[in-house]
Amino acid sequence: PSSLPASVLDLAPVVPVVVIEDASDAVPLARALVAGGLPAIEVTLRTPAALEAIRGIAREVPEAVVGAGTVIRPGQVAEAVAAGSRFLVSPGWTDVLLEAMRASGVPFLPGVSTASEVVALLERGVREMKFFPAQAAGGAAYLKSLSGPLPQARFCPTGGIGATSAPDYLALPNVSCVGGSWMLPQDAVAARDWDRVEALAREAAALSAGGTC
Ligand code: 3PG
């Protein structure tokens, strides 16, 4: 695989969050996302097919930058990296998990949803985080409020974000990208309607047009 990204947040303004039930869907799904302009793809480690999906994308879709999401145990870190993950995302963090992610050498995003968690990560030298669950935890207004006292922290909000709410986040100074699954409707994936996924990905990629990431 090609070189590692320096930062997860600078990969792309919109990061699709993918739940793969059938590993054979991974490559065509990733190709549709890349064709629509979304090359950074987070495959969640929530299904038995996830690692095989990451392997397939890493091997067969060189234009994609595939990462692992829902990394919640230290033991998942090495598995995810061995499968070809070029970044790691977690909905939360502990010191043990943080050390495993750090030791992997791969860029990572631990998840936070409170000011105290942000302060704790800053204490540990981590400035880039996932804000999860973004909509339920307070949305763009909440993240905007954090930018006053904690301007050092940069976020990728994820969780309940859609095409309508994504621009509110992308307009914030402490947000570089947003994550979400809205470009992957369950019925489209079930029907293997990759043209529809590509069209939705193209719309999502256009949300950030004019912005930098
Ligand atoms: C997740 O980790 O589940 C992501 O936050 C995806 O969120 P969404 O499916 O609500 O977009």
Boltz pocket constraint, residues with backbone or C-beta under 6 A from the ligand:
constraints:
  - pocket:
      binder: B
      contacts: [[A, 17], [A, 44], [A, 69], [A, 70], [A, 91], [A, 132], [A, 158], [A, 159], [A, 160], [A, 161], [A, 179], [A, 180], [A, 181], [A, 182]]
      max_distance: 6.0
